[in-house]
Amino acid sequence: MLYKKCLAEFIGTFFLVFVGNCAIIINALSKNSIGHIGVALAFGLIIFIMVFSCGDISGSHFNPAVTIAFYISGKLKIKDVVTYIASQLLGAIAASVLLRVIFGEISRLSITLPSLQISKKAVPISLVLEIIFTCLLMFVIMSVEDHPKVGTALSGLVVGMTVFVGALIAGPISGGSFNPARSLGPSIVSSDYRYIWIYILSPMIGACLGASLYMFENQ
């Protein structure tokens, strides 16, 4: 039923944003005790856990870009697109509100921004990295979904590892979002929309490219 799918998308996105962004905040508060690899792993592991928990209900998108790419690929109806995205955004906002209540102003550290202190070209580099790694993520998602021998647990592991790799490599420059909901939640709660266009536009382009690449390979 649709309401169960929406609830699964809300829960999955909530825990994705809460766990991943909580790792970022705690890492800053504890003077890098988790480390960049640990933060990337937190995002990858929570995806694995939530795909395993919710995959059989909603397909475990937890990402508006993934949902739109599935629609463009003809795998999702428009009514599901609207309700999925609404559920994902509400989950991300709820997680961000809770982090703000727990940690206060320092929760702003979880806002996704290009690392201008690392590179003067961080904005265009972030744009490209977010597109490429979202493309990879979408390609992997469609691959495991269509593979008859891949179960929910293995799907979650493969997708989670893809998120981990992307966050590990792109994280220091772009923040490694690959997900408009993950970036919009903290931005909305903190009323900070600097460079948010990167984290909406890039995943949308990347997900559609990934879906197109998969369909071209398998036509």
C-alpha positions in Angstrom: 0.0 0.0 0.0 1.1 3.5 -0.8 1.1 4.8 2.8 3.5 2.0 3.8 5.8 2.9 1.0 5.7 6.6 2.1 6.4 5.6 5.7 9.3 3.5 4.7 10.8 6.4 2.6 10.2 8.8 5.5 11.9 6.4 8.0 14.8 5.5 5.7 15.6 9.2 4.8 15.2 10.2 8.5 17.8 7.8 9.7 20.1 8.4 6.7 20.2 12.1 7.5 20.2 11.7 11.3 23.0 9.1 11.5 25.1 10.6 8.7 24.9 14.2 9.8 25.1 13.2 13.5 28.5 11.6 12.6 29.6 14.9 11.1 28.6 16.9 14.1 30.1 14.5 16.7 33.3 14.2 14.7 33.6 18.0 14.9 32.7 18.2 18.6 35.2 15.4 19.5 38.1 16.8 17.5 38.0 14.4 14.7 37.7 11.2 16.8 35.5 9.6 14.0 37.5 10.9 11.1 36.6 11.4 7.5 36.7 7.7 6.8 34.4 7.1 9.8 31.9 9.7 8.6 31.8 8.2 5.1 31.4 4.7 6.6 28.5 6.0 8.8 26.6 7.1 5.6 27.4 3.8 3.8 26.4 1.6 6.8 23.1 3.4 7.5 22.2 3.0 3.8 22.9 -0.7 4.1 20.8 -1.0 7.2 17.9 0.9 5.9 17.8 -0.8 2.5 17.8 -4.1 4.3 15.0 -2.9 6.6 12.8 -1.1 4.0 13.8 -2.4 0.6 11.0 -4.9 0.3 8.4 -2.2 1.1 9.3 0.9 -1.0 12.4 0.0 -2.9 14.5 2.1 -0.6 15.1 5.3 -2.7 15.6 7.7 0.2 16.6 10.2 -2.4 14.5 12.5 -4.7 17.0 12.2 -7.5 16.7 8.4 -7.5 12.9 8.6 -7.4 12.9 11.0 -10.4 15.3 8.8 -12.3 13.1 5.8 -11.7 10.1 7.8 -13.0 12.0 8.8 -16.2 13.0 5.2 -16.7 9.3 4.2 -16.6 9.7 2.2 -13.4 7.5 4.5 -11.2 4.2 6.2 -11.6 3.8 10.0 -11.1 1.6 9.6 -8.0 4.4 7.6 -6.4 7.0 10.2 -7.4 5.1 13.0 -5.6 4.4 11.1 -2.4 7.9 9.5 -2.3 9.7 12.9 -2.6 7.4 14.5 0.0 8.1 11.7 2.4 11.9 11.9 1.8 11.9 15.7 2.3 9.8 15.4 5.5 12.2 12.7 6.8 15.2 14.8 6.1 13.7 17.9 7.7 12.5 15.9 10.8 16.0 14.5 11.3 17.6 18.0 10.9 15.2 19.5 13.4 16.0 16.8 15.9 19.7 17.3 15.4 19.2 21.1 16.0 17.3 20.4 19.2 20.1 18.0 20.5 23.2 20.0 19.4 21.9 23.5 18.9 23.7 25.9 16.5 26.6 23.6 15.9 24.2 21.3 13.9 24.9 23.8 11.1 28.1 21.9 10.5 26.0 19.2 8.7 25.0 21.7 5.9 26.6 20.6 2.6 28.9 23.1 1.2 31.9 23.1 -1.3 35.2 23.3 0.6 36.5 26.6 -0.7 39.3 26.5 1.9 40.7 23.4 0.1 40.3 24.7 -3.5 39.4 27.9 -5.2 37.7 25.8 -7.8 35.6 23.9 -5.2 32.3 24.9 -6.7 32.8 23.6 -10.3 34.7 20.6 -8.9 31.8 19.9 -6.5 29.3 20.1 -9.3 31.2 17.5 -11.3 31.9 15.2 -8.4 28.2 15.2 -7.3 27.1 14.4 -10.9 29.6 11.6 -11.4 29.1 9.8 -8.1 25.3 10.2 -8.3 25.5 8.7 -11.8 27.5 5.8 -10.3 25.0 5.4 -7.5 22.0 5.3 -9.8 23.7 2.8 -12.1 24.4 0.5 -9.2 20.9 0.8 -7.8 19.3 -0.1 -11.1 21.8 -2.9 -11.6 21.1 -4.6 -8.3 17.3 -4.0 -8.7 17.2 -5.9 -12.0 19.6 -8.7 -11.0 17.4 -11.8 -10.2 20.0 -13.3 -7.8 20.6 -10.2 -5.7 18.6 -10.3 -2.4 17.8 -7.3 -0.2 20.7 -7.8 2.1 23.3 -7.9 -0.8 21.6 -5.0 -2.5 21.9 -2.9 0.6 25.5 -3.9 1.0 26.4 -3.0 -2.6 24.5 0.3 -2.6 25.9 1.2 0.9 29.4 0.5 -0.3 28.8 2.8 -3.3 27.7 5.6 -1.0 30.7 5.0 1.2 33.1 5.2 -1.8 31.5 8.3 -3.1 31.5 10.0 0.4 35.1 8.9 1.0 36.4 10.4 -2.3 34.1 13.4 -2.9 33.5 14.3 0.8 36.5 16.6 1.4 35.6 18.8 -1.6 31.8 18.6 -2.2 30.5 17.1 1.1 29.6 13.9 -0.7 25.8 14.4 -0.7 24.5 12.8 -3.9 21.0 13.4 -2.5 18.9 16.6 -2.5 17.0 15.6 0.6 20.1 15.0 2.6 21.3 18.6 1.7 17.9 20.4 1.8 17.0 19.2 5.3 19.8 20.9 7.2 19.6 24.0 4.9 15.9 24.5 5.5 16.3 24.1 9.3 19.2 26.5 9.4 17.9 28.8 6.8 21.2 28.6 5.0 20.9 28.1 1.2 24.4 28.8 0.1 25.3 26.7 -2.9 22.2 24.5 -2.4 21.6 24.6 -6.2 24.7 22.4 -6.6 23.1 19.7 -4.3 19.8 19.8 -6.1 20.9 20.1 -9.7 23.9 17.8 -9.7 22.2 14.7 -8.2 19.2 15.1 -10.6 21.5 15.2 -13.6 23.7 12.4 -12.2 20.8 10.1 -11.4 19.2 10.6 -14.9 22.6 9.9 -16.5 23.1 6.8 -14.4 19.6 5.5 -15.3 20.2 6.3 -19.0 23.6 4.6 -19.0 22.1 1.4 -17.4 19.2 1.3 -19.9 21.6 1.9 -22.9 23.8 -0.9 -21.7 20.9 -3.3 -21.3 18.8 -2.4 -24.3 
